[in-house]
Structures are given as structure tokens and as C-alpha cells.
Amino acid sequence: MGIFKKRRSREERAAEIVGQVAAGKGFYGRATRAFLGNDDFARVQQSIGAYHSGLDVQQLLAAGAPTMPAAVVSINDTGKLVNFDPIVDLVLQPSGTADRITLQTIVSKLRIPRVGDQVLLVADPARAGGYLYAGDGVTP
């Protein structure tokens, strides 16, 4: 209400609610878990995690984090959407290595990568040795 503490914007309040749902804590998190059940709640958490990884990538690229090119080996649809953009399972092979990386990430429905396409990866600061999908480098 703003009487005893600083009034927050709608965006800040919405981000707080999403954080509660993702963590399964607070009123919204517990209520969501109770109504959906464990399996569906896990899917909601995965979708929220994929959305947040997209935001993390934008921040890392804006800060000048180095990217690494990789070739798409395979792509599979998960059947999930976030803001009408599909969440896909990507198998990628970084340039110059025989290793393969598997990611579940959001891709733009206008720029869905195909097998053989070159995409960019950025190192995940939250997971040592992990990577995040950074798009194809053509679109901002």
C-alpha cells in the first residue's frame, strides 16, 4: 500500500510473484503447487527457468560477455510456449570440438534454428561449465 514501505511498480510486484511461483514459496508459490500438482508444477518451473535464462543472456551480451559459435546437430519441440515462442531441446556442437551440448531454451518463432545452422553460446555464470543459447547473432 505504500504507507510503511516504498511503493513498488506493477512490474516489480509481478517479478516478485513469478519468483515466488518459481521457488514454490510464499502464498502464490504454495497455491500454484497445490492447484497444479507436482508434475505440472515442475513444467511451470521449467518454463519460468527458460524465460529467465533468456533475460540472463540479454544481460550478459549487453555486458560484453564472449560468445562461442556452435552448429545445431538436432532440434526437438517440447510442446511448451512462453509468450508464444517455443521452448525447444537443442543439441549443439561447439566449433573445433567433438563435444555435444544439450540445452532446453526459448527460441524466437521467427528465427527457429535448423540442423546445420550456426548459433552462438555464452558461458552460464550460474553453472560452471554450462552454456546458454544466445541466438544466431543476426537478430538483436
C-alpha positions as CSV (number, residue, x, y, z in Angstrom):
1,M,0.0,0.0,0.0
2,G,3.0,2.3,0.4
3,I,2.1,3.5,3.9
4,F,5.0,1.9,5.7
5,K,7.3,0.9,2.9
6,K,8.3,2.1,-0.6
7,R,5.6,1.6,-3.2
8,R,6.6,-0.8,-5.9
9,S,5.7,-0.7,-9.6
10,R,3.5,-3.3,-11.2
11,E,6.5,-4.8,-12.9
12,E,8.4,-5.2,-9.7
13,R,5.4,-6.8,-8.0
14,A,4.9,-9.2,-11.0
15,A,8.5,-10.2,-10.9
16,E,8.2,-10.9,-7.2
17,I,5.1,-13.1,-7.8
18,V,6.9,-15.0,-10.6
19,G,9.9,-15.6,-8.2
20,Q,7.5,-17.0,-5.6
21,V,5.9,-19.3,-8.1
22,A,9.2,-20.5,-9.5
23,A,10.5,-21.2,-6.0
24,G,7.2,-22.7,-4.7
25,K,7.4,-20.3,-1.8
26,G,5.0,-17.6,-0.5
27,F,1.3,-17.6,-1.0
28,Y,1.4,-17.7,-4.8
29,G,4.0,-20.4,-5.0
30,R,2.2,-22.7,-2.5
31,A,-1.2,-22.1,-4.1
32,T,0.2,-22.8,-7.6
33,R,1.8,-26.0,-6.4
34,A,-1.4,-27.1,-4.6
35,F,-3.7,-26.5,-7.6
36,L,-1.4,-27.9,-10.3
37,G,0.2,-30.9,-8.6
38,N,3.9,-31.8,-8.7
39,D,4.2,-32.8,-12.4
40,D,2.5,-29.7,-13.8
41,F,4.2,-27.5,-11.3
42,A,7.6,-28.8,-12.5
43,R,6.7,-27.9,-16.0
44,V,5.8,-24.4,-14.9
45,Q,9.1,-24.1,-13.1
46,Q,10.9,-25.2,-16.3
47,S,9.1,-22.6,-18.4
48,I,9.9,-19.8,-15.9
49,G,13.6,-21.0,-15.8
50,A,13.8,-20.9,-19.6
51,Y,12.3,-17.4,-19.6
52,H,14.8,-16.2,-17.0
53,S,17.7,-17.7,-19.0
54,G,16.7,-15.6,-22.0
55,L,16.9,-12.5,-19.8
56,D,20.2,-13.6,-18.4
57,V,21.6,-13.9,-22.0
58,Q,20.5,-10.4,-22.9
59,Q,22.2,-9.0,-19.8
60,L,25.4,-11.0,-20.5
61,L,25.6,-9.9,-24.1
62,A,24.9,-6.3,-23.2
63,A,27.8,-6.5,-20.7
64,G,30.1,-7.8,-23.5
65,A,30.4,-11.4,-22.5
66,P,32.3,-13.5,-25.1
67,T,30.3,-15.8,-27.3
68,M,31.2,-19.2,-28.8
69,P,29.9,-20.4,-32.2
70,A,28.2,-23.8,-32.3
71,A,26.5,-25.9,-35.0
72,V,23.0,-27.2,-34.5
73,V,23.1,-31.1,-34.5
74,S,19.4,-31.6,-33.7
75,I,16.3,-29.7,-32.5
76,N,13.2,-31.1,-31.0
77,D,10.0,-29.3,-29.9
78,T,8.9,-29.7,-26.3
79,G,5.3,-28.5,-27.0
80,K,5.7,-25.7,-24.5
81,L,5.4,-22.0,-25.3
82,V,6.5,-18.8,-23.4
83,N,4.9,-15.6,-24.8
84,F,4.1,-17.6,-27.9
85,D,7.7,-18.5,-28.5
86,P,8.5,-22.3,-28.5
87,I,10.8,-24.0,-25.9
88,V,13.0,-26.5,-27.7
89,D,15.6,-29.1,-26.9
90,L,18.8,-28.3,-28.8
91,V,21.8,-30.5,-29.3
92,L,24.8,-28.3,-30.3
93,Q,28.4,-29.0,-31.3
94,P,30.8,-26.1,-30.5
95,S,33.2,-25.2,-33.3
96,G,36.5,-27.0,-33.1
97,T,35.4,-29.7,-30.6
98,A,33.7,-33.1,-30.8
99,D,31.7,-32.5,-27.6
100,R,28.0,-32.0,-27.8
101,I,25.9,-29.7,-25.6
102,T,22.2,-30.3,-24.8
103,L,20.1,-27.3,-23.9
104,Q,16.4,-26.6,-23.3
105,T,15.8,-23.0,-24.3
106,I,13.3,-20.5,-25.8
107,V,13.8,-19.6,-29.5
108,S,12.1,-16.9,-31.4
109,K,9.4,-18.3,-33.6
110,L,10.6,-16.0,-36.4
111,R,14.2,-17.4,-36.2
112,I,14.0,-21.0,-35.3
113,P,17.4,-22.6,-35.9
114,R,17.6,-25.6,-38.3
115,V,20.0,-28.5,-38.3
116,G,23.4,-27.3,-39.6
117,D,22.8,-23.6,-38.7
118,Q,25.5,-21.7,-36.7
119,V,24.3,-20.3,-33.4
120,L,26.0,-18.6,-30.5
121,L,26.5,-19.8,-27.0
122,V,27.5,-17.8,-23.9
123,A,29.0,-19.2,-20.7
124,D,26.4,-19.6,-17.9
125,P,27.8,-17.7,-14.8
126,A,25.3,-19.7,-12.6
127,R,26.6,-23.1,-13.6
128,A,30.3,-23.9,-14.1
129,G,30.8,-25.4,-17.5
130,G,27.3,-24.6,-18.5
131,Y,26.2,-22.6,-21.6
132,L,23.2,-20.5,-22.6
133,Y,21.7,-20.1,-26.1
134,A,22.4,-16.7,-27.4
135,G,20.7,-16.8,-30.7
136,D,22.1,-16.7,-34.2
137,G,23.9,-13.4,-33.9
138,V,21.8,-11.8,-36.6
139,T,18.9,-10.5,-34.6
140,P,19.3,-8.2,-31.6
